[in-house]
Amino acid sequence: MKHEYANCSFCGGKVVENKVKVDYRTTGDELVVFEDVPAGVCEQCGEKYYTAKVARALELMAKDKSLAGKVVSVPVKSFPESMAI
């Protein structure tokens, strides 16, 4: 898949197509991780850009429970307010 991206809207760097890992949080706070997602990635700051087609596919795939691959366990920790001072 080849898509030509404009320069980064944050830093002005060159955006090139690459495959990335996406952490996608659905409604209900469910986390789905996608691998090998085509995206434009800024060579300077790392900002990622997705085409509308890819973004829509991620949304649909996240809702489809039949597409589940491997499952990993992830610890969830609360950040203590005292550490923010």
C-alpha positions in Angstrom: 0.0 0.0 0.0 1.5 3.3 -1.0 0.1 6.7 0.0 1.8 10.1 -0.4 1.6 12.1 2.8 2.0 15.8 3.3 4.7 17.1 5.7 4.0 16.7 9.4 1.5 19.2 10.7 3.2 19.4 14.1 6.9 19.9 13.2 7.0 20.1 9.4 9.1 17.0 9.0 8.9 14.5 6.2 6.2 11.9 6.5 7.0 8.4 5.1 4.9 5.3 4.9 5.7 2.5 7.4 4.1 -0.3 9.3 3.3 0.5 12.9 1.7 -1.0 16.0 -1.5 0.7 17.2 -2.9 0.6 20.7 -6.6 1.2 20.1 -9.0 1.9 23.0 -12.7 1.1 22.2 -15.7 2.4 24.0 -16.0 0.6 27.3 -12.2 1.0 27.8 -11.3 -2.2 26.0 -7.7 -2.2 24.6 -7.0 -3.8 21.2 -3.5 -3.9 19.7 -3.0 -4.0 16.0 0.3 -4.9 14.3 1.6 -4.1 10.8 -0.8 -1.1 10.3 0.2 1.1 7.3 0.7 4.7 8.4 2.5 7.8 7.6 5.3 8.4 10.2 7.1 11.7 10.6 10.9 11.1 10.4 11.5 14.0 12.8 9.0 13.7 15.6 7.4 10.3 15.1 3.8 11.6 14.7 1.6 9.0 13.0 -1.0 9.6 10.3 -3.6 7.2 9.0 -5.7 7.3 5.8 -9.4 7.4 6.3 -9.7 3.9 4.9 -7.2 2.5 7.4 -8.8 4.4 10.3 -12.2 3.1 9.4 -10.8 -0.5 9.1 -9.2 -0.2 12.6 -12.6 0.9 14.0 -14.5 -2.0 12.4 -11.9 -4.6 13.3 -11.8 -3.4 16.9 -15.5 -4.1 17.3 -15.3 -7.5 15.6 -14.7 -10.1 18.4 -14.2 -12.9 15.8 -10.9 -11.4 14.7 -9.2 -11.9 18.0 -5.6 -13.1 17.7 -3.2 -13.6 20.6 -4.1 -12.3 24.0 -1.7 -10.6 26.4 -2.1 -9.6 30.0 -1.3 -6.0 30.8 -0.8 -4.6 34.3 -2.9 -1.4 35.0 -1.5 1.0 37.6 -2.9 4.3 38.9 -0.6 7.2 38.9 -0.4 8.7 42.5 -1.1 12.4 42.7 1.9 12.8 45.1 4.2 11.9 42.2 2.9 14.7 40.0 4.2 17.5 42.3 
